[in-house]
Every structure is written in C-alpha cells, then in structure tokens.
Amino acid sequence: MSDTPTPLSDWIGRQEVAHDRIAATPVKALNATLDHAAMDVVDGSALPPLWHWLYFLPLHRQSDIGADGHAKRGGFLPPVALPRRMWAGSQFEFRSPVRVGDSVERTSTIANVTEKEGRTGKLVFVKVRHELRCNGATDPAIVEFHDIVYREAKQPGDVEPPPLPSPQDAVWQREIVPDDVLLFRYSALTFNGHRIHYDRKYVTEVEGYPGLIVHGPLIATLLMDLVRRQMPGAEVASFSFKAVRPTFDLHAFKVNGAPQADGKTVRLWAQDHDGWLTMDAVATVR
C-alpha cells in the first residue's frame, strides 16, 4: 500500500444529498435577531433571500468536533490540513421561492479545489455548488456557490493585505452593533460551533485576531436585509458577495446600498468603523 496522500483535487465532483423541511420557528427567530417586528409565518410564507441558511444545519456529533469548533476535517469536504478556515464569498441564483412547509432536497457538489501560495503561506480554495429543490421539483429553486478558503496559522510579523476604502456614494446606510448576543444568536440559529465567533480567548490567543469575528454570512444577510427594508416589494433574482476584510465585534459597522441606474442592480457593501471595505456585493432584482 502507498502512503502517498490522496490529492485534494480528487474530491472534485464528490456529492452529498441532504433533506430538510422548512419550519416556521427559525424564520421567526432570525426575524427577531435582525430586529424586525414580529411577523406572521405560516405554511406558504416565502423565505427572504439567504434565509435558507437556517436549514440543512451541520449536525455533527460532539466527538467529531475539532479544536476550532468545526467538524474534524474529511468526509464530504476535502481534508485540508491548514488550520484556519473562512467563508470567502458566495454567488446565488434565486429562481423560485422556498416556502415554509416545503420539503427540500439539497444536492452539494465539490465544484473545484485550488491550491495557491499567498503572502502569508499556503492557501486552499474550495468551491461547493449547492442546489435546492422543493417538493420533488426537477429544477432547483436556489443555486448557490460557496467559496471556502483555508489558510496557515497566523505568524508573528505576518503582513495583511492593505485595506481598501469603501465607496462613498451610499444611498442607504444602516449601523450595526455586533455585540456578543447578536453573534451568539446567529451562531445558535445556524448551529455554527466555530469558536472565532464566540470564544474571545480562543480567537485572540490561538488564531491571533483582536476580537470576535462577525460571521461573513451574517453580514451578507444584513446586506440582503437592507434591500428588504428599502425595497420591500422587490424580488431578488441574484446575489453575490466577497469577504474583503474581517469585521470584529470591537466597534459598530455599517451596511450600505446604492441602487444603479438600470433599476435592477443594487451595489451593496459593508464597512468597518474606520471606513475600510469589509464586504463587496451586488444584487439584481426582478
């Protein structure tokens, strides 16, 4: 037998199929977490964009959880040995509504695995394609690409990429205070055990960050929620975001939007307290 490790590229094409039912309680809970007034949620209520993340939760056994709070490496995702894992971005097509009461099948496929060398060492990028189908439908209601980046442990003297200034032409803007309770509630709703979001000792002493990290998906959800607040009748057709810079719980941050002249495109972004760009995004509406 050979002791040569299996190339990570061998994971490309692997699939995983999961099933869930869209229940009402998670919808009510996220609605409260985002500070909306109570809403009626009944069978047939359509999920706002990105709220499908409340389902298909990672139900790993406690004994299968690693030191960082994530599941131990292996299984469906390739067994990348690098210790730091972050959600780098996503792209979505919202083709038809997902509704409370729906029985949903999610087919996940490893679309690509790329290994690179960055300024702080090795990087591995994994792209996963998710397709959600409701009630036995042939065509997916949502197509999502999820970009994951794995990095080496932070070392003394590591130089982070220079920050980028955020745009200054916001038409919509909302300030968010990322306190411990908001981060805890979102971690609980998404059953996210990653310790960088709630364990201050771990995130500062082991991973070397200055504070708790605000979930990238939470910031993306807040950007989509900004569209929902400002264009309540609009139907989102597509959305994509890229995480540019970590956001920490040490200061308030802002989510911003600027509708474009075509009437269908909305530029969205998040910025930290110093005005640096932390997430860049774009949505299209029907």
N, C-alpha and C positions, 0 to 999 in steps of 0.2 A: 504493500500500500504506500502511496505517496503522501508525504507530509506537506506538500505544496498547497497553500491555502487556495480556496476557490476564488477566482477573480470576481470582484464586485459586479462587473458587467454581466455575469451570468444570471444576476437577479432581474435583468431587463425582461419584461414580458410576464413575470410572475403575477398571478391574480389571487384575489381574495374576495369572497362574496359574503355579505352580511345582510341581515334583515332587521327592521325595526318598525314600530308603529308610532305615528306622530301623535303623542299625547298632549293634553292641554296644559298640564301643570308647568312644564318647563317654559312654555310660552309666557304664561303669567309671571313666572319668576324672573325671566330676563326683562320683560316689560317693566317690572318694578325696579330691577337693578339699573336700568337705563333711565330711571326717574320719570317714567310716564305715569299718568293717571291710570287707575285700574281699567282694564278693557274686558269686554265680553269675549270669551274664547269658547267656541262650540265646534262640533264636527262640521267641517266645511270651511272654517276660517283659514285663510291663506297665510302662510308664514312670510314675514318680511324677509328681504334678501339677507342671506348668511345665517339665518336662524336655524337652518338645517344642521348647523354645528352643535346644536343641543342634543342631537341624536347620534346613534352609532358610536356610543362612548367607549373608550378603551378600558374594558373590564378585565384587566389583568389581575391574576391572583397576587396577594400581598407578597408571597415568596418569590414572585417573578419580577419584583420591582428592584431597579438598580439604585446605586448610591445617590443619583441625581433626582430620583423620584419618577423617572421614566421607566418603562419596561426595559428589562435587560435586552441587549442587542441580539438580533437574529429574528427568526420567524419570517413574517411577510417582508419586512424591510431588510435590506442588506445589513450584515453585521459589521458596520463601520466601526473601527477601533478608536476613532478620535472622540475625545470626551465631551466636547461642547456641541450641543445640537440646538439649532434655532430655526424658526419658521421664517423663510426668506421672502416669500411672496406667494401669490395665487392669482389665477385667472379663472373667470366664471362665464358661463352662458346660462341664463335663466330662460328656459324655453317654454315652460308651462308651470303653473303654480303647484307647490307642495302644500297640502292642506291637512289641518288637524283631522285625525281619524284615518288618514291614508296608511296603507301597508306599503312600506318602501323597501326596495332592494337596492343595495349599493354594491356595485362592482368596482373594485380597485385594482389598478394595473400599474406596475413599475414601468414608467414610460422611458426613463433614461437615468443613467448613473454616470457622472463625470468627475474625474479626479484632476485637481489642479494644484499648483503651487502659488501661494499668495505671499504677501509681505510678512505675514506672521506665521508662515509654515504651510503645511498641507491643508487642503480643503477638499471636501467631497460634497457634490451636489446631487441630490436625488429628486427626481420629478415623478410624482404619482398622479395618475389620472383617475378621478372618481366619476362614476355615472350613477345617478339616482333615478330609479324607475318606480312609478307609483301604481299600485293595484294591478300588477301584471302587465303594464303597458310595454310595448316594444320599444318605443322611442324614449330616451331619457328626458326627465323634467329639468334636471340640472347636470351640466358637465363642468367639472372642476379640475383644474391642475394645481397641485400643491407642491411648492418648491421648498425643500429642506436642505439646509447647509450644516455640515459637520466641520468643526474646527479643532485645532490643537488647544491644549490648556494655555491660558494666558500666562505669559512670562514677564518678569520684570524688564522694563525697557521696551516692551512692545509698543510700536507706534501705530495708532489707529489712523484710518484714512481721514483726510481733512474734512471738516463738516461743510455742508452746503447750505447757503442761506435759503430760507423758504420764500416762496412767491409773496408779493406784496399787494396782490390785486384781489384779495378775498372779498366776495360779496356776502357770504355767510361765514359766521365765525361763532364758535362755542367753546368756552373754557371748561376743562375737565380737571377735577381734583382727584388724583389717583391714590386715594388713601387705602390703608390695609384692608378695610372692609370691602371696598369695590373689588380689589384684586382677589380677595378670598372668595367672594360670592361668584365671580366669574370662573375661578378655578373649580369651585364646587359644581357649578352648573354644567361645566364641560368635563368634569371628572379628571381634571388635569393635575397630576401629582408633581409636576416639575417644580423643584424646590426654589428655583430662581424667582418665583412669583410670590412666595410667602415666607421663606426661611431666610431672614436677614443675615444670620450668622453664616449660613452656607454660601449665600450669594456673594457676600463681601470677602469672606476668608478663603473659600475654596475656588470660586470662579473669578474672584478679583474685580467684581463690579462695585460701584459706590453705593448702590441701593437696590431695592427690589425692582425687577424689570416688569414693566407693564406688558401684558400679553399682546403680541402682534395681532392675533385675531380679534382681541377686544378693541384695539384701535381701529382696525378695519371695520368692525361692526359699528363703532361710533361714527365713522365716516359715512357708512350707509344710513345710519340713523339720522345723520344731518340731512341727507337727501329726503328721508321720510318726513322729517319735521318741516322742511322748506317746500317740498313738492308732494304733498300728501296724496294727490291723485295720480302721480306718475307710476308707471310700471317699469321697473329696471330690467333691461334686456341683457346687459353685460357689465362686468366689473372686473378690474384688475388692480392689484396693488403690489408695491415693492417696499419692503422694510429697508430703510436707508441708514438709520442710526437708532440705537436703543433709547427707550424712554424709561426713566426711573421715577420712583414714587416720591422723590425728594421735592419736587416742585409741580405746580399745575402746568398743564399743556393745553394746546388749542387744536381743534379740528376745524378745517376751513373748506369752503367750496366756492367755485366760480363757474356758473353756467356759461357755456360758449354760445357763439352767435348762431350756430346751426339749430339751436333749440332742442337738441337731442343729447349733446355731450356735456358732461359736468366734470371739470377738473377738481380733484379733491386732494387734500394733503393735511398732514399733521406736523406741528412744530413744537419744539420744546420752549422752555421759559427764556432761553437766550435767542430764540428766533431761528434756530437751526432746523432744517428739514429732517423729519424723522420717518415719515412715510409718504410715498408719492403714489397717487391712484387716479384712475379715471373710470367714470361710469357712463353708460349710454341708457337713455330711457326711450320707451315707445310713446 
